[in-house]
């Protein structure tokens, strides 16, 4: 389902999630203001997201909320973005600005399989070094450090559920 969504559709979902988490509600006017768009264009996009069963609207208040499917997609995207951001910044060594921009561009394109393998790869590299150092040994070939502590997560699902917004990333 995620692959069927455009970059801008993902941003609508992320914005609804962010507003709901931060304010407790999301309205068309709030989304338009946050994204710098007109209310008309936001309404059109939201109708498409409603047809895909990703967003619903409360009848009386007109507050928008993510369906379970929409919520799951947001958590998948946020965990992909977080993994990409820290990989680019800490492993590859690009600037924070570049890591933020590039992770945003790639976040919704990552498959579930790649995201899972990427999580395992980053966790193995960072946590195995930590485990060796705890034993008083030093890694022989590589020593990867990341400011993202993946060692505290047992599974990708645990990590994904912990993604509540841009808390692992610099404010946008």
Secondary structure, 3 states (H helix, E strand, C coil): CHHHCCHHHHHHHHHHHHHHHHHCCCCHHHHHHHHCCCHHHHHHHHHHHHHCCCEEECCCCCCEEECHHHHHHHHHHHHHHHHHHHHHHHHHCCCHHHHHHHHHHHCCCCCHHHHHHHHHHHHHHHHHHHHHHHCCCCCCCCCCCCCCCHHHCCCHHHHHHCCCCCCCCCCC
